[in-house]
Amino acid sequence: MSGKGGRFPLGLDALGTYASLPAVEPSAAAPRRWPWAVAACLLGGSIIAALWPAGGVAQSKAFAPTPAAAGGQAPVVSPASLLAGTDDGPEGRLMAAYQLLAAGDIAQATLLSEALATSHPNFALGQLLQADLLAARAGQVGALGSALAPVAASARAAEGGGDLAALQLEAQRRLDALRARPPEGTVPAELLLLPPSMRTVMVVDVSRSRLYLIGNGADGLTVLRDYYVSSGLQGVDKRIDGDQRTPLGVYWITNWLNAQHIDARFGQGAMGINYPNAWDRSLGRGGRGLFVHGVPADTLARLPQATDGCIALANDDLLELAAATAPGQTPVLIARQLNWVVPQAAAQGAAGFRAAYDSWNQARMAGDQDQARRWHDAGAQIEEAVAESRAPRQELSLIAWNGDDQRLVVATSRQARAGAKGIPVRQYWVQRDGQWRIFFEGQVPASASRSSPAVPVWTDAAARQVAGTAARPPLTQATSGRGG
């Protein structure tokens, strides 16, 4: 690799150049995770051969190379000092080690990788980097994967079939998620309208193995955090029970399950989602026990495709999500790939649907049931007690979904009720031949009681620790079904 950002070795040009990777922001100014250090892991031992003599160009603000001492070598600092400036968690530490490697600071990169391997022995990619560095120190440079056999074997045992290629895919997904980050100020196009009472939304981009926690505040939608996740072993588009696929669509958190009452494979907890939803059932899809959950205690993260259909993420990340979400209040959008747009574009996308929704709603509130029913789709599933009420509907949320060659909008609101908070109502609208129609309308089943969480602001390790140890939502039921 040249000092001006030469290509990665082994012909992996799709990864771009070292120089093209973004700079690292200090953790206090950048609350999101920046997990792109894994490029070093992806290439195995041969990356050391490329980096060792090159020097490279420093990309890190937090980890610029230490000025050379009088003897021509950078002074070596302690692992504790190195870790003090890293971004949160093991991904950030791995990133810092990679930055040191790219800058040619092998000694400090080695110290940091050793500290990471010690503090997180269950982080397979961290162990991978450490193995490569040890192989390079022993002069075994260039044998891609040979130093990593123990790591690959460990992953195989933990994941039931994992190997070096799967670890490389994990590294690739983490890197891709960084190199194609959502542009500043953009939102998922599917989020058409969210009421102020809906403080957070979870959106999953399966193509990048990434979950984004989006906050809804006075300034609009903002990406608060993003996390690496694992999904179904057989891919996406779940159809039947046991197919090991992750469902695609708009779902909601239904309950929270404590670690003490679930199988160890779910880690520190599990959030149930309402799969199959009304749209899934109309298509004959089935399955049970779908969760967003953690990982076993001896595992930091699962391989990109390793679950029975659930969404799995690191236990610390899961606890952060649990502190920022609530059953019955937090949507979960799962997509093959997210489409990020400026908020004005999302609003424009909602305009055509709102005209149909408002026309229907005006007829309903006026008591014109014949006119309201004209908006019903053929074979629509309608709860008449809900549909015939003339009570106002408040806290409207609109989330779009494009799947199975059909455009959908899931509309959730609260139907006003004297002396009460209101009855939660959900509709599924489908567009057929350019016309919007209601094919499902009914009351939302009761969810576990939990107060609406405040939008968290993570700025440092201390704040993160408070969020991670906040009171967990109450236990509602024991797990059932497949899960995983």
N, C-alpha and C positions, 0 to 999 in steps of 0.2 A: 504494500500500500504506500502510495506516495504521501508526502507531507501535506499535499493539497487536496486530500480527500479522494484517494484512489478507490477503485471498486473493491467490494468484498472478494476474498479468494473463493476458489472452488466454483466459479462461474455463477454465483448467486446474485446476479446483477439486479434482480427484482427488489432487493433490499435497499438499493440506492447507494449513496456514499456516506462515509462517516461525517464529512463536512456538512451534509444536508440535514443531519439530525438537529433538532432544536436545542437551544441552550437550556440549562437547568436553572430554575428559579429557586431562590431561597425558600425553605419550607414555610416561613412565616408569611410570605407574600403569595404563596401558591398552595391553597388548601387541597387541590386535586392531586390524585396520584399520577405519577409520570413513569410508567413501568416499561421503559424501553431499553433498559440496560441489557436485556436478555439477548441482544444481538451477539454478544460475546459467547453466550451459552450455545446459541443456535449453531455456531460454526465449529464447535468442538475445539480440539487442540490446535488445529491449523490456524485459528485466529491469532494465537500467540505468535506464531512465526511471522504473521503479517504485521502485528503491532510492535513486536519487540525492537526491531531495528529502526522503526519508522519515525517515532516521535509523535507525529500527527499534529492536529490542530486542536487546542483546548476548546471545548464547547460549554463547559460548566462554569457558571458564576460562583456556585458554592464550592466547587472543587477544582479551581484553577491550579495548575502545578505549583508546588512550592518553589520559590526562587532558589537557584542553585547555590550551594555552599561554596566555600573557598576551594574545596577539593574537586569541584565540578559535579558533585552528586547532590541531589535534593536531600535535605535532612529528613529522616524518617520520624514520623510522629506516632503517638500511641493509637491503638485501635479505638480507645474511648474518645479521643479527640476527633477522629475521623467520623465516628458514628454520631457525634453530637450535632454535626451540621447536616446530616442527611435528611431527606424527605421521610415522611412517616412510613414505618413498616419495612418488611424485608424487601419488597419490590424497590422502594426508594434506595435502600442500601445497595442492592444489586446494581441499580442505575449508577450510583456513585462509583462503584468499583469499575464499571465499564468506562465511565468518563476518565478515570485515572488511567486505565489502559489506553484509551484513545489518545491521551495526552503523553503517553510514553512513561508514565510514572508507575513502573512495575512494582517497585518496593511497597508503596503505599496501597496499591491495588491488592497486592497479596495480603497485606495486613488486614485490610477491610474484608476481603473475601474469607479469611480465616475467622474473623470475628463474626461474620454472618453465618458461616457454617457452624460455629459454636452456639450462637444464640438461637438459630433456627435449623437444627439438624434435620427437620422434616420438610425443608424447602428443597425439592429435587433440583430445581434450576440453580440454586445457590451452591448445592453440592457439585453440580456439573461444572460450574466455573472453578470451584476450588480444585476439582480433580484435574482440570486442564492446566491450571497454574502449577500444580505439583508435578504434573507430567513434564511441563516445560522446564521447570527447575531441574528435573532429572535428565534433561536432554532428550526427552521423548516428544519432540515437536513434530506435528504434522500427521499423527496417526488419529484421524478423526474418529472419535467414539471409543477408541480402544481403552482410554483411561476412564471411560464412563460406564463400563460394564456393570460395576456394583450399583451405580445410580439407576441404570436402566432396569436391572434385575429387581431393585427395590420397588420401582414404579410398577413393574409387571406384577409383583406380588400384591401391591396395594390396590391396583386398579383392575386386575383380572385381564391382562393382555397388553398392558402398556409396554412400550419399548422406547428406544432412543428416538425413533421417528416421531412417536407421539410427543415426546418431550420437545423435539424440534418444532413440531406444530404448535405446541403451547407457546414456545418462544416467539414463533412467527406471529401468532395472534396478538400477543402482548405488544410486539413491535408495531404491527399494523395498526393497532388501536391508537398508538401515539402518532404515527406518521400520517394518519388520516383523522385527526381529531376534529370534532365539530367546530366549524368556524365560530369565532367570537360573535356573540349576539344572536346566534341561531337557535331554533327550537325544533323538535320533531314535528313534521308537517301534520301528523295525526292528531296532535293536541289542539283541537279547534277552539275550545272554550273551557276554562276551569273557573269555578267560583272561588271567592276568597277563602271560604271554609276548607277547601281542599289544599292543604299546605304542601304536600309532596306527591310526586308521581314516580313510579319505577318504570323504566323502559329498557328493554333488552335487545341488543343487536347481536343475533346469534352468529352472523358471519364474522364478527370480530370477537366473540366470546366476551362481550362487555355489557355490564349493567350500569345504567346512568341513573342516579338519584337526582331528580329535578325538583327544585323548590319553586313554589308559587307565592310571590310576595308582592309588595307594593310596586316594585319596579318590573313586574312581570315574571316570566319563567327564567330560571337560572340553573345551570348544571352545578350542583353542590359537590358531588363526588362521583367517581366512576370506579368500577371494580371488575377485575377478571372473574369470569364465571365459567362453569362447566355445564354442558347440556346433554341431550340424549345420545346414547351410544350409537343409535341408528339414524341420527339426524333429527329433522323437524317434521311438522305436519302430522301430529298424532291423530290416529283414527280408531284404534281399538286398544283394549286393555292388554298390557304386556308387550306392546310393539317397540318399547324402548325409544320412543320418539317424543320430542318436546312439542307441546301444542303451540300454535300460532294464533294470535288474536288479542282481544281486549278482555282482561280478567280483573278480579278484585281480590284483595286479601280478605279472607274469611275468618281466620283465627290464628292464634299463636300457641305453639306447643313448647313447653319447657323441656330442657335436656333430660330432666329426671324421668320423664314419662314417654320418651321416644327411644327408638333403637339407636345404638351407638353410631351407626353410619350417618345419622342426621346431624351429628356434632352437637353444637351448643343450643340448637333450637330449630324450629321449622314454622314457616308461615304458609298456611293452606291457601290455595287459590280456587276459584269457583269453576274449574274445568270438570265436566263439559258445561259450557254456558248455553244459552238458548239457541244461538246460531249453530254451535257444535251438534246439539241434539237434533236440530232440524235436518242436519246432514247425516244423521245416523252414527255420529261419532260417540265413542264411549271411552271408559277408563276411570280410574279412581286413584286417590292418594297422591295428587300432584302438589308439590310444595316448592317453596324457595327455602333452602335449608343450608346448614353448615356441613362440615366434613369431619371424619373421625379424628380423634385426638392426636393420632400419630401422623396426620397428614396436614400439610399447610394448604394445598390446593389440589384439586383433581385435574386430570387431563381434560383437554377441551371437549371431548365427547366421551363421557364415562358414566353417565347416570342412566336410570331407568326411564327418564323423561322429565325429571325435575330440573330446576335450576339450582346449582350448588356453588357456594363460594366460601372463602376462608371464614373461620369462626368469628374473628374480630370484626370482619366486614359485615357479617350477618348481624351481629349485635349492634353495630352502628345503624344498620337499616331498621332493626326492630325499634330502636329509640327514636327514629324519625318517621315512622309509619304507624298505621293503626288499622285493625280489622274493620271492614265496612266503609273505610274512608279513603283508602289508597288504591288507585288503579295500578295494574301491572300490564303493560303493553309488551308483547313478545313478537318480534318481527324478524324475518330473514335478514333484512338490512334496513336501517333507519334512513329516513330522508330528512335532512336538516335544512330548514329554510328560515328566512327572516320572519319575525312575528307578523309583519304586514301580509306576507304571503299566506301564512296560516289563516289569518282573518279573512282574506279573500276567498280561500278555499272553503270557509264555512258559510260564506254569504248565500250561495245557491241553496244550501240545505236549510238555512235559517228561514228563508222565504216560505218553504214548505212547512217547516215546523210551526212557524208563527200562524200560518193560515189554519192549520189543523187546531192549534191551541185556542185560537179565537172562536172557532166553531164549537169546541168543547165547552169553553167557559160561558158561551152564549146559550148553551143547552140545546144546540142544533145537532142532535145525535146523527141524523141522516147525513148531514154534511161532514161531520167528523168521521163517520164510517167510510166515507169515500176515499179516505186516506189509508184504509186497511188493505193489506196485500191479500191476494187469493190464498185461502187456507190460513189466515193469520191466527195466532194464538193470543187471545185477548182476555184479560180478567175484567169482566164487565163492571164489577163493583168499583174498580179503579178507573176504568175508562169513562164511566158515566158520571163521575164526580165533577162538579163545576168548581171545586176549590182551586185556588191559585197554586201553581207549582213554582217552587223557589230553589235556589242553589243549583241551577242547571249546569251540568257538565256535558260536553260533546267531544267524543273521541272517535276519530274515523278509523276505518280498517279496510284495506284493499286486499282481498283474498278470494281464491276460487273464482276469479273473473267477475266478482261482484263487489260493488262499493257499498260499504256499510257505515252507519253512524250509530254509536251506542250513546243514548241520551239518558242521563240519570238525574233525578231531581227529588225534591221533597214536596209531597202534597200536603198543603196546609191543613191543620186539624186543631180545633179549638182547645186551648189549654195544654197542648203537647208540641213536641219539637217538629212533628210532621211525619208522614208515612213515606219511606223511601220507595221510589218507583223507578223502574228501568224499562226503556224501550229499545228495540233493535229496528232500525230503519234500513231498508235495502233499496237500492236504485235499480229499477228495471226499465229499459227502453227510455232512459232519460228522466223517468218520474220516480220521486221518492215515495215509498210506501212503508207502513208499519206492519211488520210481520210478527212482532211479539211485544206485549205490554203487560206488566204485572208488578206486584209488590216485591221488593227485594227481601229475601229471607233474612231473619235477624242474624247479626254477627256478634262476636264476642264484644262485650262492653269495654270500651277504653276511651279515655279522653283524647281529644285531638292534640297531636304533638306539636310543639313549637318547631319551626324550621331551625335545624342545628347550624352552627357556624364553626367549622373546624379551622383553627389557625395554628395550633401547636399540639405537642404531645399531651400536654395537660388537659386541654379541652377535649381531645380525643378520648382520653382516659375517662373523663367525666361522662361522655356520651356512651362509652362502652360499658360502663358500670351503672348506668341509670337503671331505675326500677324497670324490670321486665314486665311486659303485659301479662295478664293473668292466664293461668292454665284454663283451657276450656274443654278439652276432650283428649282422649288418648288417640294415638295414631291408628289408622286402619288402612287397608289396601296395600298397594305395592310401595309407592314412594321410591326414593333413591336417586 
